[in-house]
């Protein structure tokens, strides 16, 4: 490799390290925000109060909108569990992508830990997409179960969010598997030399 090629390569590696460092900290901030939001919203739904989320605030699930104060406590707790589960899945996905950036920052592109985190990120995105798909019908049942028979609802919806998480999650999962195979092939080739 010539000096010019080496200098260009070093420049690329420095850029990768800088962007990875920035993204690691940006994702860390997002992770902290998701955690804070998860706590506020989960507690606010379970126990509406003027400090976090007031009882007059409404919650929309599918086509149904109700004030939190009008929903019985047990149902609000069920909704809070749905919200908490969604946030937990996002926290795990975000943690794994943060870890991927940390490995990239250390120039560990094909390490088993890096590839495992890419795969785990994909799995958590798919899990969130499936959960998001199922949470609307479940949430609509929880919100309306106490209403008279004609006012209960079961809302099914498929929108861009679920499709995005399912497709992007599958892409990341496949990308992780492919990189793992590429790393194994590169390792085999090194052993032959």
C-alpha positions in Angstrom: 0.0 0.0 0.0 1.4 3.4 -1.0 1.8 6.3 1.3 -1.1 8.1 -0.4 -3.4 5.1 0.0 -2.3 4.8 3.6 -3.1 8.5 4.2 -6.5 8.2 2.6 -7.3 5.1 4.6 -6.2 6.8 7.8 -8.4 9.8 7.0 -11.4 7.4 6.5 -10.7 5.7 9.8 -10.4 9.0 11.6 -13.8 10.0 10.1 -15.3 6.7 11.2 -14.0 7.1 14.7 -15.3 10.7 15.0 -18.8 10.0 13.6 -19.0 6.9 15.8 -18.0 8.8 18.9 -20.6 11.6 18.1 -23.3 9.0 17.4 -22.5 7.1 20.6 -23.1 10.2 22.7 -26.1 11.3 20.6 -27.7 7.9 21.1 -26.8 8.0 24.8 -28.8 11.2 25.1 -31.7 9.7 23.2 -31.5 6.7 25.5 -31.7 9.0 28.6 -34.7 10.8 27.1 -36.5 7.6 26.3 -35.9 6.4 29.9 -37.2 9.7 31.4 -40.2 9.8 29.1 -41.0 6.1 29.9 -41.1 6.8 33.6 -43.2 10.0 33.2 -45.7 8.5 30.8 -46.0 5.2 32.6 -46.6 6.7 36.0 -48.7 9.5 34.5 -51.1 6.9 32.9 -51.2 4.6 35.9 -51.7 7.4 38.4 -52.9 10.6 36.7 -52.0 13.7 38.7 -51.3 17.4 38.1 -47.6 16.9 38.4 -47.0 14.5 35.5 -50.2 13.9 33.4 -53.5 15.3 34.6 -56.7 13.2 34.8 -58.3 15.5 32.2 -55.6 14.5 29.6 -56.9 12.2 26.9 -55.4 9.0 25.6 -56.0 7.9 22.0 -55.9 4.2 21.2 -57.0 3.5 17.7 -60.3 5.4 17.1 -61.1 5.7 20.8 -60.2 8.8 22.8 -60.9 9.0 26.6 -59.8 11.2 29.5 -57.5 9.3 31.8 -59.7 10.2 34.8 -62.6 8.4 33.2 -60.8 5.1 32.8 -60.8 2.8 35.8 -57.5 2.3 37.7 -57.1 -1.4 36.7 -57.4 -0.4 33.0 -55.0 2.5 33.4 -52.5 0.1 34.9 -52.9 -2.2 31.9 -52.3 0.7 29.6 -49.3 1.7 31.6 -47.9 -1.8 31.2 -48.3 -1.5 27.4 -46.6 1.8 27.4 -43.8 0.6 29.6 -43.3 -2.5 27.5 -43.0 -0.4 24.3 -40.4 1.9 26.0 -38.4 -1.1 27.3 -38.1 -2.5 23.8 -37.0 0.8 22.5 -34.5 1.1 25.3 -33.0 -2.3 24.5 -32.8 -1.5 20.8 -31.2 1.9 21.5 -28.7 0.3 23.9 -27.6 -2.2 21.3 -27.1 0.5 18.6 -25.2 2.6 21.1 -23.0 -0.4 21.8 -22.4 -0.8 18.0 -21.3 2.8 17.7 -19.0 2.2 20.7 -17.4 -0.8 19.0 -17.0 1.2 15.8 -15.3 4.0 17.8 -12.8 1.4 18.9 -12.4 0.2 15.2 -13.9 -3.2 16.1 -15.9 -3.6 12.9 -16.1 -7.4 12.7 -15.7 -8.4 16.3 -18.2 -11.0 17.6 -19.5 -8.5 20.1 -20.2 -5.9 17.4 -21.9 -8.3 15.2 -24.0 -9.7 18.1 -25.1 -6.2 18.9 -26.1 -5.5 15.3 -28.2 -8.7 15.3 -29.7 -7.9 18.7 -30.6 -4.4 17.4 -32.5 -6.0 14.5 -34.3 -8.5 16.8 -35.4 -5.7 19.1 -36.7 -3.6 16.2 -38.7 -6.5 14.9 -40.0 -7.2 18.4 -41.1 -3.6 18.7 -42.7 -3.7 15.3 -44.7 -6.8 16.2 -45.6 -5.3 19.6 -46.7 -2.1 18.0 -48.9 -4.0 15.6 -50.5 -5.9 18.5 -50.7 -3.1 21.0 -53.4 -1.1 19.2 -56.0 -3.9 19.4 -55.0 -4.7 22.9 -55.0 -1.1 24.0 -58.4 -0.5 22.4 -59.8 -3.4 24.4 -58.3 -2.1 27.6 -59.5 1.4 27.1 -63.1 0.4 26.3 -63.7 -2.8 28.3 -65.7 -0.9 31.0 -68.0 0.8 28.5 -71.5 -0.6 27.6 -71.6 -3.3 25.0 -72.2 -1.1 22.0 -69.3 1.3 22.8 -66.5 -1.3 23.2 -63.9 -1.4 20.5 -61.3 -3.6 18.9 -59.2 -1.4 16.6 -56.8 -3.0 14.1 -54.3 -0.7 12.3 -51.3 -1.2 10.1 -49.4 2.0 9.4 -45.9 3.1 8.3 -44.4 2.8 11.8 -44.9 -0.9 12.1 -43.8 -1.5 8.6 -40.7 0.6 9.1 -39.7 -1.2 12.3 -40.3 -4.7 10.8 -38.4 -4.0 7.6 -35.6 -2.1 9.1 -35.3 -4.7 11.9 -35.2 -7.5 9.4 -32.5 -5.5 7.4 -30.3 -5.1 10.4 -30.8 -8.7 11.4 -29.8 -9.8 7.9 -26.9 -7.3 7.8 -25.6 -8.7 11.1 -25.8 -12.3 9.8 -24.0 -11.3 6.5 -21.3 -9.5 8.4 -20.8 -12.5 10.7 -20.3 -14.7 7.6 -18.0 -12.2 6.0 -15.9 -12.1 9.2 -15.7 -16.0 9.2 -14.6 -16.0 5.6 -12.0 -13.4 6.2 -10.7 -15.4 9.2 -10.5 -18.6 7.1 -8.6 -16.7 4.4 -6.1 -15.4 6.9 -5.5 -18.9 8.1 -4.6 -20.2 4.6 -2.0 -17.5 4.1 
